Amino acid sequence: MCQNFYDSFIRNNKPVQIVLGVFGGMLLMVILLAIFGAFRSHCDDCDPTTTCYYNVLSQSWPQTKCKMNLVKKSNKVCIEPLASSFTIHGLWPQLKDKNAILANCLDNNNPFDEEKLKDIKEDMKKQWPSVLIAKAGEEDKANKDFWTHEWDKHGKCSYQKEVEDYFKKTLEIQKGMNITQWLLDDQITPKNDAKYKLTKFKDAIKKKIGENQYKLRCSTLNKNGEGKNIDPIYLLDEILICVSYKNPNSILDCSEEVPGTGNGIVDCPSEFYYLADYKSFKA
């Protein structure tokens, strides 16, 4: 992976070397070799199963995604009917010692190829759908754009080097971590009229995987429905589970890691909503 990142950077920046001329190009190469040499050494010297990397399996709650889309008044709409279970957002390699997402690894020779997913396409639509589309009838395009983004940003950095391997492995992991069912087993169901306590969710998940292998993330709404952090209402948005980088079926303790998912999503507080219907929910 580190070699691919280094090689791609050099390959994609040849025009810079030409502009600088022979001397400038040599100087640039010396600098880059020093930088990437250190980066490669860092990657090569650590054990991918423990020290250097881990993966985050991110699963999203579609009702919250659609509610936040309404609040933001975007030009997209939700694909109906929404899935009644958590769906995959992505499988994200993390740098453990940097507490950061490892993303955007350059590999122009390994583009997303939807044809390679033909054997798992129907499973992808169910487990890993795009929630939002620009307009009705573009579900297939929305899915392809979503999957392409996840491959380009995260998949190329993963232990699975081929498109089909990355998506197959992610589907396999999620099937073994059916969060929707885990919650149902503890009588936790979506509802609009009352908040849940964080401890209730923790107790349910702890029965399946323990206490320190996951994070609950929430989006925030202002009481008047606007997406601001003034006396906010919290909506369960994503559940992140930490798994081994090299052996993705192995769940890891990540209590102090897991960087933020961005876009205003924060660690869930002591109480929050687990939405049943985004259209009828009033903050």
Secondary structure, 3 states (H helix, E strand, C coil): CHHHHHHHHHHHCHHHHHHHHHHHHHHHHHHHHHHHHHHHHHHHCCCCCCCCEEEEEEEECHHHHHHHHHHCCCCCEECCCCCCCCEEEEEEEEECCCCEECCCCCCCCCCCCHHHHCCCHHHHHHHCCCCEECCCCCHHHHHHHHHHHHHHHCHHHCCCCCHHHHHHHHHHHHHCCCHHHHHHHCCCCCEEEEEEEHHHHHHHHHHHHCCCCEEEEEEEECCCCCCCCCCCEEEEEEEEEEEECCCCCCECCCCCCCCCCCCCCEECCCEEEECCCCCCCCC
